[in-house]
């Protein structure tokens, strides 16, 4: 299937906006965390503590992308999860 990754880094919430195509890595410009999109956006460098959350997508009968559910993990840094 298809997934969309959250744009918010799991370290401090900076926008992950750089893509290194040859390495298949999304890069956070703030502290250089790198997320491997070929492996579930697991961090393989930098201070990010967990993968980028994934939003599962599907293609509907008209050819449009649709979300299959909400994010299953919190989006952004973990300290936003305080109750």
mmCIF file of the N, C-alpha and C atoms, coordinates in Angstrom:
data_MODEL
# 
_entry.id   MODEL 
# 
loop_
_atom_site.group_PDB 
_atom_site.id 
_atom_site.type_symbol 
_atom_site.label_atom_id 
_atom_site.label_alt_id 
_atom_site.label_comp_id 
_atom_site.label_asym_id 
_atom_site.label_entity_id 
_atom_site.label_seq_id 
_atom_site.pdbx_PDB_ins_code 
_atom_site.Cartn_x 
_atom_site.Cartn_y 
_atom_site.Cartn_z 
_atom_site.occupancy 
_atom_site.B_iso_or_equiv 
_atom_site.pdbx_formal_charge 
_atom_site.auth_seq_id 
_atom_site.auth_comp_id 
_atom_site.auth_asym_id 
_atom_site.auth_atom_id 
_atom_site.pdbx_PDB_model_num 
ATOM 1   N N  . UNK A 1 1  ? 0.811   -1.185 0.000  1.00 0.00 ? 1  UNK A N  1 
ATOM 2   C CA . UNK A 1 1  ? 0.000   0.000  0.000  1.00 0.00 ? 1  UNK A CA 1 
ATOM 3   C C  . UNK A 1 1  ? 0.854   1.248  0.000  1.00 0.00 ? 1  UNK A C  1 
ATOM 4   N N  . UNK A 1 2  ? 0.190   2.330  0.173  1.00 0.00 ? 2  UNK A N  1 
ATOM 5   C CA . UNK A 1 2  ? 0.831   3.640  0.198  1.00 0.00 ? 2  UNK A CA 1 
ATOM 6   C C  . UNK A 1 2  ? 0.765   4.214  1.605  1.00 0.00 ? 2  UNK A C  1 
ATOM 7   N N  . UNK A 1 3  ? 1.750   5.032  1.948  1.00 0.00 ? 3  UNK A N  1 
ATOM 8   C CA . UNK A 1 3  ? 1.733   5.757  3.214  1.00 0.00 ? 3  UNK A CA 1 
ATOM 9   C C  . UNK A 1 3  ? 2.207   7.185  2.976  1.00 0.00 ? 3  UNK A C  1 
ATOM 10  N N  . UNK A 1 4  ? 1.737   8.075  3.823  1.00 0.00 ? 4  UNK A N  1 
ATOM 11  C CA . UNK A 1 4  ? 2.259   9.442  3.881  1.00 0.00 ? 4  UNK A CA 1 
ATOM 12  C C  . UNK A 1 4  ? 2.916   9.582  5.243  1.00 0.00 ? 4  UNK A C  1 
ATOM 13  N N  . UNK A 1 5  ? 4.071   10.187 5.274  1.00 0.00 ? 5  UNK A N  1 
ATOM 14  C CA . UNK A 1 5  ? 4.773   10.383 6.536  1.00 0.00 ? 5  UNK A CA 1 
ATOM 15  C C  . UNK A 1 5  ? 4.491   11.773 7.083  1.00 0.00 ? 5  UNK A C  1 
ATOM 16  N N  . UNK A 1 6  ? 4.417   11.872 8.403  1.00 0.00 ? 6  UNK A N  1 
ATOM 17  C CA . UNK A 1 6  ? 4.287   13.173 9.050  1.00 0.00 ? 6  UNK A CA 1 
ATOM 18  C C  . UNK A 1 6  ? 5.492   14.022 8.680  1.00 0.00 ? 6  UNK A C  1 
ATOM 19  N N  . UNK A 1 7  ? 5.278   15.313 8.516  1.00 0.00 ? 7  UNK A N  1 
ATOM 20  C CA . UNK A 1 7  ? 6.362   16.239 8.186  1.00 0.00 ? 7  UNK A CA 1 
ATOM 21  C C  . UNK A 1 7  ? 7.049   16.762 9.444  1.00 0.00 ? 7  UNK A C  1 
ATOM 22  N N  . UNK A 1 8  ? 6.491   16.469 10.630 1.00 0.00 ? 8  UNK A N  1 
ATOM 23  C CA . UNK A 1 8  ? 7.059   16.976 11.874 1.00 0.00 ? 8  UNK A CA 1 
ATOM 24  C C  . UNK A 1 8  ? 8.074   15.998 12.450 1.00 0.00 ? 8  UNK A C  1 
ATOM 25  N N  . UNK A 1 9  ? 9.291   16.468 12.641 1.00 0.00 ? 9  UNK A N  1 
ATOM 26  C CA . UNK A 1 9  ? 10.343  15.634 13.207 1.00 0.00 ? 9  UNK A CA 1 
ATOM 27  C C  . UNK A 1 9  ? 9.953   15.176 14.609 1.00 0.00 ? 9  UNK A C  1 
ATOM 28  N N  . UNK A 1 10 ? 10.283  13.933 14.921 1.00 0.00 ? 10 UNK A N  1 
ATOM 29  C CA . UNK A 1 10 ? 9.958   13.384 16.238 1.00 0.00 ? 10 UNK A CA 1 
ATOM 30  C C  . UNK A 1 10 ? 10.933  13.849 17.317 1.00 0.00 ? 10 UNK A C  1 
ATOM 31  N N  . UNK A 1 11 ? 11.929  14.642 16.953 1.00 0.00 ? 11 UNK A N  1 
ATOM 32  C CA . UNK A 1 11 ? 12.849  15.197 17.942 1.00 0.00 ? 11 UNK A CA 1 
ATOM 33  C C  . UNK A 1 11 ? 12.254  16.458 18.568 1.00 0.00 ? 11 UNK A C  1 
ATOM 34  N N  . UNK A 1 12 ? 12.137  17.537 17.794 1.00 0.00 ? 12 UNK A N  1 
ATOM 35  C CA . UNK A 1 12 ? 11.610  18.798 18.329 1.00 0.00 ? 12 UNK A CA 1 
ATOM 36  C C  . UNK A 1 12 ? 10.492  19.403 17.486 1.00 0.00 ? 12 UNK A C  1 
ATOM 37  N N  . UNK A 1 13 ? 10.016  18.678 16.488 1.00 0.00 ? 13 UNK A N  1 
ATOM 38  C CA . UNK A 1 13 ? 8.881   19.155 15.701 1.00 0.00 ? 13 UNK A CA 1 
ATOM 39  C C  . UNK A 1 13 ? 9.224   20.050 14.527 1.00 0.00 ? 13 UNK A C  1 
ATOM 40  N N  . UNK A 1 14 ? 10.492  20.136 14.164 1.00 0.00 ? 14 UNK A N  1 
ATOM 41  C CA . UNK A 1 14 ? 10.868  20.928 12.987 1.00 0.00 ? 14 UNK A CA 1 
ATOM 42  C C  . UNK A 1 14 ? 10.296  20.271 11.729 1.00 0.00 ? 14 UNK A C  1 
ATOM 43  N N  . UNK A 1 15 ? 10.074  21.052 10.673 1.00 0.00 ? 15 UNK A N  1 
ATOM 44  C CA . UNK A 1 15 ? 9.542   20.468 9.440  1.00 0.00 ? 15 UNK A CA 1 
ATOM 45  C C  . UNK A 1 15 ? 10.613  19.675 8.685  1.00 0.00 ? 15 UNK A C  1 
ATOM 46  N N  . UNK A 1 16 ? 10.337  18.401 8.481  1.00 0.00 ? 16 UNK A N  1 
ATOM 47  C CA . UNK A 1 16 ? 11.238  17.540 7.721  1.00 0.00 ? 16 UNK A CA 1 
ATOM 48  C C  . UNK A 1 16 ? 10.949  17.809 6.250  1.00 0.00 ? 16 UNK A C  1 
ATOM 49  N N  . UNK A 1 17 ? 11.825  18.552 5.602  1.00 0.00 ? 17 UNK A N  1 
ATOM 50  C CA . UNK A 1 17 ? 11.514  19.005 4.255  1.00 0.00 ? 17 UNK A CA 1 
ATOM 51  C C  . UNK A 1 17 ? 12.546  18.684 3.201  1.00 0.00 ? 17 UNK A C  1 
ATOM 52  N N  . UNK A 1 18 ? 13.591  17.970 3.553  1.00 0.00 ? 18 UNK A N  1 
ATOM 53  C CA . UNK A 1 18 ? 14.631  17.644 2.580  1.00 0.00 ? 18 UNK A CA 1 
ATOM 54  C C  . UNK A 1 18 ? 14.583  16.154 2.278  1.00 0.00 ? 18 UNK A C  1 
ATOM 55  N N  . UNK A 1 19 ? 14.784  15.792 1.016  1.00 0.00 ? 19 UNK A N  1 
ATOM 56  C CA . UNK A 1 19 ? 14.797  14.385 0.636  1.00 0.00 ? 19 UNK A CA 1 
ATOM 57  C C  . UNK A 1 19 ? 16.063  14.085 -0.139 1.00 0.00 ? 19 UNK A C  1 
ATOM 58  N N  . UNK A 1 20 ? 16.848  13.155 0.373  1.00 0.00 ? 20 UNK A N  1 
ATOM 59  C CA . UNK A 1 20 ? 18.052  12.681 -0.313 1.00 0.00 ? 20 UNK A CA 1 
ATOM 60  C C  . UNK A 1 20 ? 17.650  11.463 -1.137 1.00 0.00 ? 20 UNK A C  1 
ATOM 61  N N  . UNK A 1 21 ? 17.370  11.672 -2.419 1.00 0.00 ? 21 UNK A N  1 
ATOM 62  C CA . UNK A 1 21 ? 16.799  10.631 -3.265 1.00 0.00 ? 21 UNK A CA 1 
ATOM 63  C C  . UNK A 1 21 ? 17.695  9.400  -3.390 1.00 0.00 ? 21 UNK A C  1 
ATOM 64  N N  . UNK A 1 22 ? 18.985  9.587  -3.597 1.00 0.00 ? 22 UNK A N  1 
ATOM 65  C CA . UNK A 1 22 ? 19.881  8.440  -3.782 1.00 0.00 ? 22 UNK A CA 1 
ATOM 66  C C  . UNK A 1 22 ? 19.947  7.561  -2.539 1.00 0.00 ? 22 UNK A C  1 
ATOM 67  N N  . UNK A 1 23 ? 19.823  8.166  -1.361 1.00 0.00 ? 23 UNK A N  1 
ATOM 68  C CA . UNK A 1 23 ? 19.894  7.413  -0.107 1.00 0.00 ? 23 UNK A CA 1 
ATOM 69  C C  . UNK A 1 23 ? 18.518  7.047  0.437  1.00 0.00 ? 23 UNK A C  1 
ATOM 70  N N  . UNK A 1 24 ? 17.464  7.568  -0.155 1.00 0.00 ? 24 UNK A N  1 
ATOM 71  C CA . UNK A 1 24 ? 16.081  7.377  0.291  1.00 0.00 ? 24 UNK A CA 1 
ATOM 72  C C  . UNK A 1 24 ? 15.900  7.816  1.748  1.00 0.00 ? 24 UNK A C  1 
ATOM 73  N N  . UNK A 1 25 ? 16.402  9.018  2.040  1.00 0.00 ? 25 UNK A N  1 
ATOM 74  C CA . UNK A 1 25 ? 16.327  9.558  3.393  1.00 0.00 ? 25 UNK A CA 1 
ATOM 75  C C  . UNK A 1 25 ? 15.591  10.890 3.401  1.00 0.00 ? 25 UNK A C  1 
ATOM 76  N N  . UNK A 1 26 ? 14.679  11.043 4.359  1.00 0.00 ? 26 UNK A N  1 
ATOM 77  C CA . UNK A 1 26 ? 14.110  12.351 4.668  1.00 0.00 ? 26 UNK A CA 1 
ATOM 78  C C  . UNK A 1 26 ? 14.997  12.967 5.736  1.00 0.00 ? 26 UNK A C  1 
ATOM 79  N N  . UNK A 1 27 ? 15.307  14.256 5.603  1.00 0.00 ? 27 UNK A N  1 
ATOM 80  C CA . UNK A 1 27 ? 16.259  14.911 6.493  1.00 0.00 ? 27 UNK A CA 1 
ATOM 81  C C  . UNK A 1 27 ? 15.603  16.097 7.180  1.00 0.00 ? 27 UNK A C  1 
ATOM 82  N N  . UNK A 1 28 ? 15.777  16.163 8.496  1.00 0.00 ? 28 UNK A N  1 
ATOM 83  C CA . UNK A 1 28 ? 15.329  17.323 9.261  1.00 0.00 ? 28 UNK A CA 1 
ATOM 84  C C  . UNK A 1 28 ? 16.459  18.353 9.256  1.00 0.00 ? 28 UNK A C  1 
ATOM 85  N N  . UNK A 1 29 ? 16.204  19.569 8.781  1.00 0.00 ? 29 UNK A N  1 
ATOM 86  C CA . UNK A 1 29 ? 17.271  20.557 8.683  1.00 0.00 ? 29 UNK A CA 1 
ATOM 87  C C  . UNK A 1 29 ? 17.703  21.147 10.027 1.00 0.00 ? 29 UNK A C  1 
ATOM 88  N N  . UNK A 1 30 ? 16.898  20.984 11.063 1.00 0.00 ? 30 UNK A N  1 
ATOM 89  C CA . UNK A 1 30 ? 17.233  21.602 12.355 1.00 0.00 ? 30 UNK A CA 1 
ATOM 90  C C  . UNK A 1 30 ? 18.396  20.909 13.064 1.00 0.00 ? 30 UNK A C  1 
ATOM 91  N N  . UNK A 1 31 ? 18.337  19.579 13.179 1.00 0.00 ? 31 UNK A N  1 
ATOM 92  C CA . UNK A 1 31 ? 19.373  18.844 13.900 1.00 0.00 ? 31 UNK A CA 1 
ATOM 93  C C  . UNK A 1 31 ? 19.852  17.622 13.126 1.00 0.00 ? 31 UNK A C  1 
ATOM 94  N N  . UNK A 1 32 ? 19.560  17.590 11.831 1.00 0.00 ? 32 UNK A N  1 
ATOM 95  C CA . UNK A 1 32 ? 20.043  16.579 10.888 1.00 0.00 ? 32 UNK A CA 1 
ATOM 96  C C  . UNK A 1 32 ? 19.605  15.145 11.200 1.00 0.00 ? 32 UNK A C  1 
ATOM 97  N N  . UNK A 1 33 ? 18.460  14.968 11.836 1.00 0.00 ? 33 UNK A N  1 
ATOM 98  C CA . UNK A 1 33 ? 17.925  13.607 11.941 1.00 0.00 ? 33 UNK A CA 1 
ATOM 99  C C  . UNK A 1 33 ? 17.598  13.131 10.534 1.00 0.00 ? 33 UNK A C  1 
ATOM 100 N N  . UNK A 1 34 ? 17.865  11.855 10.278 1.00 0.00 ? 34 UNK A N  1 
ATOM 101 C CA . UNK A 1 34 ? 17.603  11.267 8.962  1.00 0.00 ? 34 UNK A CA 1 
ATOM 102 C C  . UNK A 1 34 ? 16.681  10.073 9.135  1.00 0.00 ? 34 UNK A C  1 
ATOM 103 N N  . UNK A 1 35 ? 15.669  10.005 8.274  1.00 0.00 ? 35 UNK A N  1 
ATOM 104 C CA . UNK A 1 35 ? 14.649  8.966  8.356  1.00 0.00 ? 35 UNK A CA 1 
ATOM 105 C C  . UNK A 1 35 ? 14.659  8.157  7.066  1.00 0.00 ? 35 UNK A C  1 
ATOM 106 N N  . UNK A 1 36 ? 14.786  6.842  7.185  1.00 0.00 ? 36 UNK A N  1 
ATOM 107 C CA . UNK A 1 36 ? 14.892  5.945  6.040  1.00 0.00 ? 36 UNK A CA 1 
ATOM 108 C C  . UNK A 1 36 ? 13.501  5.584  5.530  1.00 0.00 ? 36 UNK A C  1 
ATOM 109 N N  . UNK A 1 37 ? 13.083  6.158  4.401  1.00 0.00 ? 37 UNK A N  1 
ATOM 110 C CA . UNK A 1 37 ? 11.737  5.901  3.875  1.00 0.00 ? 37 UNK A CA 1 
ATOM 111 C C  . UNK A 1 37 ? 11.604  4.500  3.286  1.00 0.00 ? 37 UNK A C  1 
ATOM 112 N N  . UNK A 1 38 ? 12.711  3.829  3.000  1.00 0.00 ? 38 UNK A N  1 
ATOM 113 C CA . UNK A 1 38 ? 12.656  2.452  2.514  1.00 0.00 ? 38 UNK A CA 1 
ATOM 114 C C  . UNK A 1 38 ? 12.454  1.468  3.663  1.00 0.00 ? 38 UNK A C  1 
ATOM 115 N N  . UNK A 1 39 ? 12.515  1.975  4.899  1.00 0.00 ? 39 UNK A N  1 
ATOM 116 C CA . UNK A 1 39 ? 12.404  1.111  6.076  1.00 0.00 ? 39 UNK A CA 1 
ATOM 117 C C  . UNK A 1 39 ? 11.480  1.737  7.122  1.00 0.00 ? 39 UNK A C  1 
ATOM 118 N N  . UNK A 1 40 ? 10.301  2.185  6.706  1.00 0.00 ? 40 UNK A N  1 
ATOM 119 C CA . UNK A 1 40 ? 9.314   2.696  7.652  1.00 0.00 ? 40 UNK A CA 1 
ATOM 120 C C  . UNK A 1 40 ? 9.659   4.016  8.301  1.00 0.00 ? 40 UNK A C  1 
ATOM 121 N N  . UNK A 1 41 ? 10.529  4.800  7.680  1.00 0.00 ? 41 UNK A N  1 
ATOM 122 C CA . UNK A 1 41 ? 10.969  6.102  8.199  1.00 0.00 ? 41 UNK A CA 1 
ATOM 123 C C  . UNK A 1 41 ? 11.635  5.993  9.567  1.00 0.00 ? 41 UNK A C  1 
ATOM 124 N N  . UNK A 1 42 ? 12.332  4.874  9.784  1.00 0.00 ? 42 UNK A N  1 
ATOM 125 C CA . UNK A 1 42 ? 13.113  4.727  11.015 1.00 0.00 ? 42 UNK A CA 1 
ATOM 126 C C  . UNK A 1 42 ? 14.255  5.731  11.004 1.00 0.00 ? 42 UNK A C  1 
ATOM 127 N N  . UNK A 1 43 ? 14.542  6.348  12.157 1.00 0.00 ? 43 UNK A N  1 
ATOM 128 C CA . UNK A 1 43 ? 15.684  7.261  12.197 1.00 0.00 ? 43 UNK A CA 1 
ATOM 129 C C  . UNK A 1 43 ? 16.978  6.453  12.141 1.00 0.00 ? 43 UNK A C  1 
ATOM 130 N N  . UNK A 1 44 ? 17.892  6.863  11.285 1.00 0.00 ? 44 UNK A N  1 
ATOM 131 C CA . UNK A 1 44 ? 19.181  6.169  11.233 1.00 0.00 ? 44 UNK A CA 1 
ATOM 132 C C  . UNK A 1 44 ? 20.353  7.108  11.512 1.00 0.00 ? 44 UNK A C  1 
ATOM 133 N N  . UNK A 1 45 ? 20.031  8.363  11.843 1.00 0.00 ? 45 UNK A N  1 
ATOM 134 C CA . UNK A 1 45 ? 21.062  9.315  12.243 1.00 0.00 ? 45 UNK A CA 1 
ATOM 135 C C  . UNK A 1 45 ? 20.380  10.475 12.944 1.00 0.00 ? 45 UNK A C  1 
ATOM 136 N N  . UNK A 1 46 ? 21.058  11.055 13.929 1.00 0.00 ? 46 UNK A N  1 
ATOM 137 C CA . UNK A 1 46 ? 20.544  12.246 14.597 1.00 0.00 ? 46 UNK A CA 1 
ATOM 138 C C  . UNK A 1 46 ? 19.761  11.934 15.859 1.00 0.00 ? 46 UNK A C  1 
ATOM 139 N N  . UNK A 1 47 ? 19.223  12.978 16.489 1.00 0.00 ? 47 UNK A N  1 
ATOM 140 C CA . UNK A 1 47 ? 18.594  12.827 17.800 1.00 0.00 ? 47 UNK A CA 1 
ATOM 141 C C  . UNK A 1 47 ? 17.132  12.369 17.799 1.00 0.00 ? 47 UNK A C  1 
ATOM 142 N N  . UNK A 1 48 ? 16.512  12.191 16.651 1.00 0.00 ? 48 UNK A N  1 
ATOM 143 C CA . UNK A 1 48 ? 15.099  11.779 16.632 1.00 0.00 ? 48 UNK A CA 1 
ATOM 144 C C  . UNK A 1 48 ? 14.949  10.431 17.337 1.00 0.00 ? 48 UNK A C  1 
ATOM 145 N N  . UNK A 1 49 ? 14.014  10.334 18.303 1.00 0.00 ? 49 UNK A N  1 
ATOM 146 C CA . UNK A 1 49 ? 13.895  9.113  19.096 1.00 0.00 ? 49 UNK A CA 1 
ATOM 147 C C  . UNK A 1 49 ? 13.043  8.012  18.475 1.00 0.00 ? 49 UNK A C  1 
ATOM 148 N N  . UNK A 1 50 ? 12.260  8.339  17.452 1.00 0.00 ? 50 UNK A N  1 
ATOM 149 C CA . UNK A 1 50 ? 11.359  7.328  16.890 1.00 0.00 ? 50 UNK A CA 1 
ATOM 150 C C  . UNK A 1 50 ? 11.073  7.654  15.426 1.00 0.00 ? 50 UNK A C  1 
ATOM 151 N N  . UNK A 1 51 ? 10.491  6.696  14.690 1.00 0.00 ? 51 UNK A N  1 
ATOM 152 C CA . UNK A 1 51 ? 10.191  6.932  13.273 1.00 0.00 ? 51 UNK A CA 1 
ATOM 153 C C  . UNK A 1 51 ? 9.158   8.031  13.079 1.00 0.00 ? 51 UNK A C  1 
ATOM 154 N N  . UNK A 1 52 ? 9.098   8.558  11.867 1.00 0.00 ? 52 UNK A N  1 
ATOM 155 C CA . UNK A 1 52 ? 8.019   9.480  11.513 1.00 0.00 ? 52 UNK A CA 1 
ATOM 156 C C  . UNK A 1 52 ? 6.714   8.689  11.460 1.00 0.00 ? 52 UNK A C  1 
ATOM 157 N N  . UNK A 1 53 ? 5.649   9.183  12.077 1.00 0.00 ? 53 UNK A N  1 
ATOM 158 C CA . UNK A 1 53 ? 4.366   8.479  12.003 1.00 0.00 ? 53 UNK A CA 1 
ATOM 159 C C  . UNK A 1 53 ? 3.882   8.357  10.559 1.00 0.00 ? 53 UNK A C  1 
ATOM 160 N N  . UNK A 1 54 ? 3.199   7.252  10.293 1.00 0.00 ? 54 UNK A N  1 
ATOM 161 C CA . UNK A 1 54 ? 2.697   6.962  8.953  1.00 0.00 ? 54 UNK A CA 1 
ATOM 162 C C  . UNK A 1 54 ? 1.184   7.084  8.903  1.00 0.00 ? 54 UNK A C  1 
ATOM 163 N N  . UNK A 1 55 ? 0.700   7.648  7.813  1.00 0.00 ? 55 UNK A N  1 
ATOM 164 C CA . UNK A 1 55 ? -0.730  7.726  7.543  1.00 0.00 ? 55 UNK A CA 1 
ATOM 165 C C  . UNK A 1 55 ? -1.008  6.764  6.392  1.00 0.00 ? 55 UNK A C  1 
ATOM 166 N N  . UNK A 1 56 ? -1.740  5.661  6.655  1.00 0.00 ? 56 UNK A N  1 
ATOM 167 C CA . UNK A 1 56 ? -2.005  4.703  5.580  1.00 0.00 ? 56 UNK A CA 1 
ATOM 168 C C  . UNK A 1 56 ? -2.960  5.278  4.545  1.00 0.00 ? 56 UNK A C  1 
ATOM 169 N N  . UNK A 1 57 ? -2.610  5.104  3.277  1.00 0.00 ? 57 UNK A N  1 
ATOM 170 C CA . UNK A 1 57 ? -3.402  5.650  2.176  1.00 0.00 ? 57 UNK A CA 1 
ATOM 171 C C  . UNK A 1 57 ? -3.882  4.533  1.254  1.00 0.00 ? 57 UNK A C  1 
ATOM 172 N N  . UNK A 1 58 ? -4.952  4.814  0.526  1.00 0.00 ? 58 UNK A N  1 
ATOM 173 C CA . UNK A 1 58 ? -5.446  3.912  -0.511 1.00 0.00 ? 58 UNK A CA 1 
ATOM 174 C C  . UNK A 1 58 ? -5.870  4.753  -1.706 1.00 0.00 ? 58 UNK A C  1 
ATOM 175 N N  . UNK A 1 59 ? -5.980  4.124  -2.844 1.00 0.00 ? 59 UNK A N  1 
ATOM 176 C CA . UNK A 1 59 ? -6.492  4.781  -4.042 1.00 0.00 ? 59 UNK A CA 1 
ATOM 177 C C  . UNK A 1 59 ? -7.943  4.343  -4.203 1.00 0.00 ? 59 UNK A C  1 
ATOM 178 N N  . UNK A 1 60 ? -8.869  5.326  -4.232 1.00 0.00 ? 60 UNK A N  1 
ATOM 179 C CA . UNK A 1 60 ? -10.288 4.979  -4.346 1.00 0.00 ? 60 UNK A CA 1 
ATOM 180 C C  . UNK A 1 60 ? -10.652 4.660  -5.797 1.00 0.00 ? 60 UNK A C  1 
ATOM 181 N N  . UNK A 1 61 ? -11.905 4.334  -6.027 1.00 0.00 ? 61 UNK A N  1 
ATOM 182 C CA . UNK A 1 61 ? -12.358 3.901  -7.353 1.00 0.00 ? 61 UNK A CA 1 
ATOM 183 C C  . UNK A 1 61 ? -12.234 4.992  -8.416 1.00 0.00 ? 61 UNK A C  1 
ATOM 184 N N  . UNK A 1 62 ? -12.132 6.262  -7.989 1.00 0.00 ? 62 UNK A N  1 
ATOM 185 C CA . UNK A 1 62 ? -11.974 7.363  -8.939 1.00 0.00 ? 62 UNK A CA 1 
ATOM 186 C C  . UNK A 1 62 ? -10.508 7.766  -9.123 1.00 0.00 ? 62 UNK A C  1 
ATOM 187 N N  . UNK A 1 63 ? -9.598  7.054  -8.451 1.00 0.00 ? 63 UNK A N  1 
ATOM 188 C CA . UNK A 1 63 ? -8.176  7.335  -8.602 1.00 0.00 ? 63 UNK A CA 1 
ATOM 189 C C  . UNK A 1 63 ? -7.622  8.356  -7.636 1.00 0.00 ? 63 UNK A C  1 
ATOM 190 N N  . UNK A 1 64 ? -8.399  8.741  -6.621 1.00 0.00 ? 64 UNK A N  1 
ATOM 191 C CA . UNK A 1 64 ? -7.938  9.705  -5.625 1.00 0.00 ? 64 UNK A CA 1 
ATOM 192 C C  . UNK A 1 64 ? -7.320  8.986  -4.431 1.00 0.00 ? 64 UNK A C  1 
ATOM 193 N N  . UNK A 1 65 ? -6.302  9.616  -3.843 1.00 0.00 ? 65 UNK A N  1 
ATOM 194 C CA . UNK A 1 65 ? -5.737  9.091  -2.603 1.00 0.00 ? 65 UNK A CA 1 
ATOM 195 C C  . UNK A 1 65 ? -6.667  9.419  -1.453 1.00 0.00 ? 65 UNK A C  1 
ATOM 196 N N  . UNK A 1 66 ? -6.894  8.433  -0.583 1.00 0.00 ? 66 UNK A N  1 
ATOM 197 C CA . UNK A 1 66 ? -7.709  8.632  0.612  1.00 0.00 ? 66 UNK A CA 1 
ATOM 198 C C  . UNK A 1 66 ? -6.986  8.032  1.803  1.00 0.00 ? 66 UNK A C  1 
ATOM 199 N N  . UNK A 1 67 ? -7.135  8.672  2.945  1.00 0.00 ? 67 UNK A N  1 
ATOM 200 C CA . UNK A 1 67 ? -6.597  8.125  4.179  1.00 0.00 ? 67 UNK A CA 1 
ATOM 201 C C  . UNK A 1 67 ? -7.447  6.940  4.610  1.00 0.00 ? 67 UNK A C  1 
ATOM 202 N N  . UNK A 1 68 ? -6.794  5.875  5.055  1.00 0.00 ? 68 UNK A N  1 
ATOM 203 C CA . UNK A 1 68 ? -7.513  4.706  5.550  1.00 0.00 ? 68 UNK A CA 1 
ATOM 204 C C  . UNK A 1 68 ? -7.813  4.817  7.035  1.00 0.00 ? 68 UNK A C  1 
ATOM 205 N N  . UNK A 1 69 ? -7.063  5.650  7.751  1.00 0.00 ? 69 UNK A N  1 
ATOM 206 C CA . UNK A 1 69 ? -7.258  5.832  9.194  1.00 0.00 ? 69 UNK A CA 1 
ATOM 207 C C  . UNK A 1 69 ? -6.483  7.070  9.627  1.00 0.00 ? 69 UNK A C  1 
ATOM 208 N N  . UNK A 1 70 ? -6.550  7.363  10.903 1.00 0.00 ? 70 UNK A N  1 
ATOM 209 C CA . UNK A 1 70 ? -5.733  8.432  11.467 1.00 0.00 ? 70 UNK A CA 1 
ATOM 210 C C  . UNK A 1 70 ? -4.314  7.909  11.676 1.00 0.00 ? 70 UNK A C  1 
ATOM 211 N N  . UNK A 1 71 ? -3.397  8.822  12.051 1.00 0.00 ? 71 UNK A N  1 
ATOM 212 C CA . UNK A 1 71 ? -2.071  8.382  12.466 1.00 0.00 ? 71 UNK A CA 1 
ATOM 213 C C  . UNK A 1 71 ? -2.234  7.474  13.680 1.00 0.00 ? 71 UNK A C  1 
ATOM 214 N N  . UNK A 1 72 ? -1.459  6.405  13.739 1.00 0.00 ? 72 UNK A N  1 
ATOM 215 C CA . UNK A 1 72 ? -1.539  5.475  14.860 1.00 0.00 ? 72 UNK A CA 1 
ATOM 216 C C  . UNK A 1 72 ? -0.603  5.879  15.995 1.00 0.00 ? 72 UNK A C  1 
ATOM 217 N N  . UNK A 1 73 ? 0.349   6.759  15.710 1.00 0.00 ? 73 UNK A N  1 
ATOM 218 C CA . UNK A 1 73 ? 1.285   7.258  16.715 1.00 0.00 ? 73 UNK A CA 1 
ATOM 219 C C  . UNK A 1 73 ? 1.127   8.768  16.820 1.00 0.00 ? 73 UNK A C  1 
ATOM 220 N N  . UNK A 1 74 ? 1.576   9.346  17.928 1.00 0.00 ? 74 UNK A N  1 
ATOM 221 C CA . UNK A 1 74 ? 1.539   10.809 18.038 1.00 0.00 ? 74 UNK A CA 1 
ATOM 222 C C  . UNK A 1 74 ? 2.425   11.453 16.971 1.00 0.00 ? 74 UNK A C  1 
ATOM 223 N N  . UNK A 1 75 ? 1.983   12.569 16.449 1.00 0.00 ? 75 UNK A N  1 
ATOM 224 C CA . UNK A 1 75 ? 2.736   13.322 15.447 1.00 0.00 ? 75 UNK A CA 1 
ATOM 225 C C  . UNK A 1 75 ? 3.596   14.350 16.167 1.00 0.00 ? 75 UNK A C  1 
ATOM 226 N N  . UNK A 1 76 ? 4.838   14.491 15.753 1.00 0.00 ? 76 UNK A N  1 
ATOM 227 C CA . UNK A 1 76 ? 5.736   15.463 16.362 1.00 0.00 ? 76 UNK A CA 1 
ATOM 228 C C  . UNK A 1 76 ? 6.511   14.873 17.527 1.00 0.00 ? 76 UNK A C  1 
ATOM 229 N N  . UNK A 1 77 ? 7.127   15.739 18.334 1.00 0.00 ? 77 UNK A N  1 
ATOM 230 C CA . UNK A 1 77 ? 7.961   15.266 19.430 1.00 0.00 ? 77 UNK A CA 1 
ATOM 231 C C  . UNK A 1 77 ? 7.135   14.645 20.548 1.00 0.00 ? 77 UNK A C  1 
ATOM 232 N N  . UNK A 1 78 ? 7.737   13.714 21.257 1.00 0.00 ? 78 UNK A N  1 
ATOM 233 C CA . UNK A 1 78 ? 7.055   12.994 22.320 1.00 0.00 ? 78 UNK A CA 1 
ATOM 234 C C  . UNK A 1 78 ? 6.622   13.851 23.491 1.00 0.00 ? 78 UNK A C  1 
ATOM 235 N N  . UNK A 1 79 ? 7.292   14.987 23.729 1.00 0.00 ? 79 UNK A N  1 
ATOM 236 C CA . UNK A 1 79 ? 6.921   15.781 24.899 1.00 0.00 ? 79 UNK A CA 1 
ATOM 237 C C  . UNK A 1 79 ? 5.569   16.456 24.726 1.00 0.00 ? 79 UNK A C  1 
ATOM 238 N N  . UNK A 1 80 ? 4.971   16.430 23.538 1.00 0.00 ? 80 UNK A N  1 
ATOM 239 C CA . UNK A 1 80 ? 3.632   16.982 23.339 1.00 0.00 ? 80 UNK A CA 1 
ATOM 240 C C  . UNK A 1 80 ? 2.553   16.047 23.858 1.00 0.00 ? 80 UNK A C  1 
ATOM 241 N N  . UNK A 1 81 ? 2.928   14.830 24.276 1.00 0.00 ? 81 UNK A N  1 
ATOM 242 C CA . UNK A 1 81 ? 1.967   13.821 24.707 1.00 0.00 ? 81 UNK A CA 1 
ATOM 243 C C  . UNK A 1 81 ? 1.556   13.972 26.168 1.00 0.00 ? 81 UNK A C  1 
ATOM 244 N N  . UNK A 1 82 ? 1.976   15.000 26.850 1.00 0.00 ? 82 UNK A N  1 
ATOM 245 C CA . UNK A 1 82 ? 1.648   15.169 28.275 1.00 0.00 ? 82 UNK A CA 1 
ATOM 246 C C  . UNK A 1 82 ? 0.148   15.221 28.481 1.00 0.00 ? 82 UNK A C  1 
ATOM 247 N N  . UNK A 1 83 ? -0.303  14.594 29.584 1.00 0.00 ? 83 UNK A N  1 
ATOM 248 C CA . UNK A 1 83 ? -1.740  14.649 29.868 1.00 0.00 ? 83 UNK A CA 1 
ATOM 249 C C  . UNK A 1 83 ? -2.032  15.506 31.069 1.00 0.00 ? 83 UNK A C  1 
# 
